[in-house]
Amino acid sequence: MIEYLIIAVLVIWSTVVVFKKVFPKTANATFVALSAFCERQGWKALAKWLKPKMSVGCAGGCGCSVDDKPIAKNNEVKPVKWH
C-alpha cells in the first residue's frame, strides 16, 4: 500500500516539474492563483511556498542566468583516455 503512495507522489511531482518546464507562463499564473487562494484561506506558509519566484532576465523559461554576470560556458572537448 505504501508503494502506491510513493509512486503517486513521484508522478505528481514529475508532472508539476514538466508542467513548469513546458508551460512556464501558464505555470506561473496557476501558482499565483493557488497562492492567492491559500492566502485567502489563511494558509500563509503554503501561500508563500506556492508563490513563484520573480523572474529576472528574459523570463521565457529558457534557463538564462538570473545574475547580472553572463555565465561563461566551458565548451572544451576533452578526449577520453582508455586504459
C-alpha distances in whole Angstrom, upper triangle without the diagonal:
4,5,5,7,9,10,11,13,15,16,17,19,20,22,23,25,26,27,29,31,32,33,34,36,34,31,34,35,31,30,34,33,30,31,34,32,30,34,35,32,33,30,32,30,27,31,32,29,29,32,33,36,39,40,43,45,45,42,41,37,39,38,42,42,42,45,49,49,49,46,48,46,47,48,49,48,48,49,46,48,47,48
4,5,5,6,9,10,11,12,14,15,17,18,20,21,23,24,26,27,29,30,31,32,35,33,29,32,33,30,28,32,31,28,29,32,30,28,32,33,30,31,28,30,27,25,28,29,26,26,30,31,33,37,37,40,42,42,39,38,35,37,36,39,40,39,42,46,46,46,43,45,43,44,45,47,46,46,46,44,46,45,46
4,5,5,6,9,10,11,12,14,15,16,18,20,21,22,24,26,27,28,30,31,33,31,29,31,33,29,28,32,32,28,30,33,31,29,33,35,32,33,29,31,29,26,29,30,27,26,30,30,33,36,37,40,41,41,38,37,33,35,34,37,38,38,41,45,45,44,42,43,41,42,42,44,43,43,43,41,43,42,43
4,5,5,6,9,10,10,12,14,15,16,18,20,21,22,24,26,27,28,29,32,29,26,29,30,27,26,30,29,26,28,31,29,28,31,32,30,31,28,30,28,25,28,29,26,25,29,29,32,35,36,39,40,40,37,36,32,34,33,37,38,38,41,44,45,44,42,44,42,43,43,45,44,44,45,43,45,44,45
4,5,5,6,9,10,11,12,14,15,17,18,20,21,23,25,26,27,28,30,28,25,27,28,25,24,27,27,23,25,28,26,24,28,29,27,28,24,26,24,21,24,26,22,22,26,26,29,32,33,36,38,38,35,34,31,33,32,35,36,36,39,42,43,42,40,42,41,42,42,44,44,44,45,43,45,44,46
4,5,5,6,9,10,11,12,14,16,17,18,20,21,23,24,26,26,29,27,24,26,28,25,23,27,27,24,25,28,27,25,28,30,28,29,25,27,24,21,24,25,22,21,25,25,27,31,32,35,36,36,33,32,29,30,29,33,33,33,36,40,40,39,37,39,37,38,39,41,40,40,41,39,41,41,42
4,5,5,6,9,10,10,12,14,15,16,18,20,21,22,24,25,28,26,23,26,27,24,23,27,27,24,26,29,27,26,29,31,29,30,27,28,26,23,26,26,23,22,26,26,28,31,31,34,36,35,32,31,28,29,28,32,33,33,36,40,40,39,37,39,37,38,38,40,39,39,40,38,40,40,41
4,5,5,6,9,10,11,12,14,15,16,18,20,21,22,23,26,23,20,23,24,21,20,24,24,21,23,26,24,23,26,28,26,27,24,26,24,21,23,24,21,20,23,24,26,29,30,33,35,34,31,30,27,28,28,31,33,33,36,39,40,39,37,39,37,39,39,41,41,41,42,41,43,43,44
4,6,5,6,9,10,11,12,14,15,17,19,20,21,21,24,22,19,21,23,20,18,22,22,19,20,24,22,21,24,26,24,25,22,23,20,18,20,21,18,17,20,21,23,27,27,30,32,32,29,28,25,26,26,29,30,30,33,36,37,36,34,37,35,36,37,39,39,40,41,39,42,42,43
4,6,5,6,8,10,11,12,14,15,17,18,20,20,23,22,19,21,23,20,19,23,23,21,22,25,25,23,26,28,27,28,24,25,22,20,22,22,19,18,21,21,23,26,26,29,31,30,27,26,23,24,23,27,28,28,31,35,35,34,32,34,32,33,34,36,36,36,37,36,38,38,40
4,5,5,6,9,10,11,12,14,15,16,18,19,22,20,17,20,22,19,18,22,22,20,22,25,24,23,26,28,27,28,25,26,24,21,22,23,20,18,21,21,23,26,26,29,31,30,27,25,22,24,23,27,28,29,32,35,36,35,33,35,33,34,35,37,36,37,38,37,39,39,41
4,5,5,6,9,10,10,12,14,15,16,17,19,17,14,17,19,15,15,19,19,16,18,21,20,19,23,25,23,25,21,23,21,17,19,20,17,15,18,18,21,24,24,27,29,28,25,24,21,23,23,26,27,27,31,34,35,34,32,35,33,35,35,38,38,39,40,39,42,42,44
4,5,5,6,9,10,11,13,14,15,16,18,17,14,16,18,15,14,18,19,16,18,21,20,19,22,25,24,24,21,22,19,16,18,18,15,13,16,16,18,21,22,25,26,26,23,22,19,20,20,23,24,24,27,31,32,31,29,31,30,32,32,35,35,36,38,36,39,40,42
4,5,5,6,8,10,11,12,14,15,18,17,14,17,19,16,16,20,21,18,20,23,23,22,25,28,27,28,24,25,23,20,21,21,18,16,19,17,19,22,22,25,26,25,22,21,17,19,18,22,23,24,27,30,31,30,28,30,28,30,30,33,32,33,35,34,37,37,39
4,5,5,6,9,10,10,12,13,16,14,11,15,16,14,14,18,18,16,19,22,21,21,24,26,25,27,24,25,23,19,20,21,18,15,18,17,19,22,21,24,26,24,21,20,17,19,19,22,24,25,28,31,32,31,29,31,30,32,32,35,34,36,37,36,39,40,42
4,6,5,6,9,10,10,11,13,12,9,11,13,11,11,14,15,13,15,18,18,18,21,23,23,24,21,21,19,16,17,17,14,12,14,13,15,18,18,21,23,22,19,18,15,17,17,20,22,22,25,28,30,29,27,30,29,31,31,34,35,36,38,37,40,41,43
4,5,5,6,9,10,10,13,13,10,12,15,13,12,16,18,16,17,21,21,21,23,25,25,26,23,23,21,18,18,18,15,13,15,13,15,17,17,20,21,20,17,16,12,14,14,17,19,19,23,26,27,25,24,26,25,27,28,31,31,32,34,34,37,38,40
4,5,5,6,8,10,13,12,10,13,15,14,14,18,19,18,20,23,23,23,25,28,28,29,26,26,24,21,21,21,18,16,18,15,17,19,18,21,21,20,17,15,12,13,14,18,20,21,24,27,28,26,25,27,25,27,27,30,30,32,34,33,37,37,40
4,5,5,6,7,10,9,7,10,12,10,11,15,15,15,17,20,20,20,23,25,25,26,24,24,23,19,19,20,17,14,15,13,16,18,17,20,21,19,16,14,12,14,15,18,21,21,24,27,28,27,26,29,27,30,30,33,33,35,37,37,40,41,44
4,6,6,5,8,8,5,8,11,10,10,13,15,14,15,18,19,20,21,24,24,25,23,22,21,18,17,17,15,12,13,10,12,14,13,16,17,16,13,11,9,11,12,15,17,17,21,23,25,24,23,26,25,27,28,31,32,34,36,36,39,40,43
4,6,6,10,10,9,11,14,13,14,16,18,18,19,22,23,23,25,28,28,29,26,26,24,22,21,21,18,16,16,13,14,16,14,16,16,15,12,10,7,9,10,13,16,16,20,23,23,22,21,23,22,24,25,28,28,31,33,33,36,37,40
4,6,9,9,9,12,14,14,15,17,19,19,20,23,24,25,27,29,29,31,28,28,27,24,23,23,21,18,18,16,17,18,16,18,18,16,13,11,9,10,12,15,18,19,23,25,26,24,23,26,24,27,26,30,30,32,34,34,38,39,42
4,6,5,6,9,10,10,12,14,15,16,18,20,21,22,24,26,27,28,26,26,25,22,21,21,19,16,16,14,15,16,14,17,17,15,12,10,8,11,13,16,19,19,23,25,26,25,25,27,26,29,29,32,33,36,38,38,41,43,46
4,6,5,6,9,10,10,12,14,15,16,18,20,21,22,24,26,27,24,24,23,20,19,19,17,14,13,10,12,12,11,13,14,12,9,7,6,9,11,13,16,15,19,21,23,22,22,25,24,27,28,31,32,35,37,38,41,43,45
4,5,5,6,9,10,11,12,14,15,17,18,20,21,23,25,26,24,23,23,21,18,19,18,15,13,11,12,12,11,14,14,12,9,8,8,12,14,15,18,17,20,22,24,24,24,27,27,30,31,34,35,38,41,41,45,46,49
4,5,5,6,9,10,11,12,14,15,17,18,20,21,23,24,23,23,22,20,18,18,18,14,13,12,14,14,14,17,18,16,13,11,11,15,16,19,21,20,24,26,28,27,27,30,30,33,33,37,38,40,43,43,46,48,50
4,5,5,6,8,10,10,12,14,15,16,18,20,21,22,20,20,19,17,15,16,14,11,11,9,12,13,13,16,18,16,13,12,11,14,15,18,20,19,22,25,27,26,26,29,29,31,32,36,36,39,41,41,44,46,48
4,5,5,6,9,10,10,12,14,15,16,18,20,21,19,18,18,16,13,14,13,10,8,6,9,10,10,14,15,15,11,11,10,14,15,17,18,17,20,23,25,25,25,28,28,31,32,36,37,39,42,42,46,47,50
4,6,5,6,9,10,11,12,14,15,17,19,20,19,18,19,16,14,15,15,11,10,9,12,12,13,16,18,17,13,14,13,17,18,20,22,20,23,25,28,28,28,32,32,35,36,39,41,43,46,46,49,51,53
4,5,5,6,9,10,11,12,14,15,17,19,17,17,17,14,12,14,13,10,9,9,13,14,15,19,21,20,16,16,15,19,20,22,23,22,25,28,30,30,30,33,33,36,37,40,41,44,46,46,49,50,53
4,5,5,6,8,10,10,12,14,15,16,14,14,14,11,9,10,10,6,6,6,10,12,14,17,20,19,16,16,15,19,19,21,22,20,23,26,29,29,29,32,32,35,36,39,40,42,45,45,48,49,52
4,5,5,6,9,10,10,12,14,15,14,13,14,12,9,10,11,7,6,7,10,11,13,17,19,19,16,17,16,20,20,22,23,20,23,26,28,29,29,33,33,36,38,41,42,45,47,47,50,52,54
4,5,5,6,9,10,11,12,14,14,14,15,12,10,12,13,9,9,10,14,15,17,20,23,22,19,20,19,23,23,25,26,24,27,29,32,32,33,36,37,40,41,44,45,48,50,50,53,54,57
4,5,5,6,9,10,11,12,11,12,12,9,7,10,10,7,8,10,14,16,18,22,24,24,20,21,20,24,24,26,27,24,28,30,33,33,33,37,37,40,41,44,45,47,49,49,52,53,55
4,5,5,6,9,10,11,9,9,10,7,4,7,8,5,5,9,12,14,17,20,23,23,20,21,20,24,23,25,25,23,26,28,31,32,32,36,36,39,40,44,45,47,49,49,52,53,55
4,5,5,6,9,10,10,10,12,10,7,9,11,9,8,11,14,15,18,22,25,25,21,23,22,26,26,27,28,25,28,30,33,34,35,38,39,42,43,47,48,50,53,52,55,57,59
4,5,5,6,9,9,10,12,10,8,11,13,10,11,14,17,19,21,25,28,28,24,25,24,28,28,30,31,28,31,33,36,37,37,41,41,44,45,49,50,52,54,54,57,58,60
4,5,5,6,5,7,9,7,5,9,10,9,10,14,16,19,22,25,28,29,25,26,25,29,28,30,30,28,30,33,36,37,37,40,40,43,45,48,49,51,53,53,56,57,59
4,5,5,6,6,9,8,5,8,11,10,10,14,16,18,21,24,28,28,25,27,26,29,29,30,30,27,30,32,35,36,37,40,41,44,46,49,50,52,54,54,57,58,60
4,5,8,9,12,11,9,12,15,13,13,17,20,21,24,27,31,31,27,29,28,32,32,33,33,31,33,35,38,40,40,44,44,47,49,52,53,55,58,58,60,62,64
4,6,8,11,10,9,13,14,14,15,18,21,23,26,30,33,33,30,31,30,34,33,35,35,32,35,37,40,41,41,45,45,48,50,53,54,56,58,58,60,61,63
4,6,9,9,9,11,13,14,14,18,20,22,26,29,32,33,30,32,30,34,33,35,34,31,34,36,39,40,40,44,45,47,49,52,54,55,58,57,60,61,63
4,6,6,6,9,10,11,12,16,18,21,24,27,31,31,28,30,28,31,31,32,32,29,31,34,37,38,38,41,42,44,46,49,50,52,54,54,56,57,59
4,6,5,6,9,10,11,14,16,18,22,25,28,29,26,28,27,30,29,30,29,27,29,31,34,35,35,39,40,42,45,47,49,50,53,52,55,56,58
4,5,5,6,9,10,13,15,18,21,24,27,29,25,27,25,29,27,28,28,25,27,30,32,34,33,37,37,40,42,45,46,47,50,49,52,53,54
4,5,5,6,9,12,14,17,20,23,27,28,24,25,23,27,26,27,27,25,27,30,32,33,33,36,37,39,41,44,45,46,49,48,51,52,53
4,5,5,6,10,12,15,18,21,25,25,22,24,22,25,25,26,26,23,26,29,31,32,32,36,36,39,41,44,45,47,49,49,52,53,55
4,6,5,9,10,13,16,19,22,24,20,22,21,24,23,24,23,21,23,26,28,29,29,33,34,36,39,41,43,44,47,47,50,51,53
4,6,8,10,13,16,19,22,23,20,22,19,22,21,23,22,20,22,25,28,28,28,31,32,34,36,39,40,42,44,44,47,48,50
4,6,9,12,15,18,21,22,18,19,17,21,20,22,22,20,23,26,28,29,28,32,32,35,36,39,40,42,44,44,47,48,50
4,7,9,12,15,19,19,16,18,16,20,19,20,20,18,21,23,26,27,27,30,31,34,36,39,40,42,45,45,48,49,51
4,6,9,12,15,16,12,14,12,16,15,17,17,14,17,20,23,23,23,27,27,30,32,35,37,39,42,42,45,46,49
4,6,9,13,14,11,13,12,15,14,14,14,11,14,17,19,20,20,24,25,28,30,33,35,37,40,40,43,45,47
4,7,10,12,9,12,12,15,14,14,13,10,13,15,18,19,20,24,25,28,30,33,35,38,41,41,45,47,49
4,7,8,5,9,9,11,11,10,10,7,11,13,15,16,17,21,22,25,27,30,32,35,38,39,42,44,47
4,7,6,10,10,11,11,9,8,5,8,9,12,13,15,18,20,23,25,29,31,34,37,38,41,44,46
4,6,8,10,10,10,7,7,6,8,9,11,11,13,16,18,21,23,26,29,32,35,37,40,42,45
4,5,8,8,9,7,9,9,12,12,14,13,15,18,18,22,23,27,29,32,35,37,40,42,45
4,6,8,9,8,10,9,13,14,16,15,16,20,20,24,25,29,30,33,36,37,41,43,46
4,5,8,8,11,12,15,16,18,17,17,20,20,23,24,28,29,32,35,36,40,42,45
4,6,8,10,11,15,17,18,16,16,19,19,22,23,26,27,30,33,34,37,39,42
4,6,9,11,14,16,16,14,14,16,16,19,19,23,24,27,30,31,34,36,39
4,6,9,12,14,14,12,11,14,13,17,17,21,23,25,28,29,32,34,37
4,6,9,11,11,9,9,12,12,16,17,21,23,25,29,30,33,36,38
4,5,8,8,7,7,11,12,15,17,20,23,25,29,30,33,36,38
4,7,8,9,10,14,15,19,21,24,27,29,32,33,36,39,41
4,5,7,9,12,15,18,21,23,26,28,32,33,36,39,41
4,6,9,12,15,19,21,24,27,30,33,35,38,41,43
4,6,9,12,15,18,21,24,26,30,32,35,38,40
4,6,9,13,15,18,21,24,27,29,32,35,38
4,6,9,12,15,18,20,24,26,29,32,34
4,6,9,12,15,17,21,23,26,29,32
4,6,9,12,14,18,20,23,26,29
4,6,9,11,15,17,20,23,25
4,6,9,13,15,18,22,25
4,6,10,13,16,19,22
4,7,9,13,16,19
4,7,9,13,15
4,6,10,13
4,6,10
4,6
4
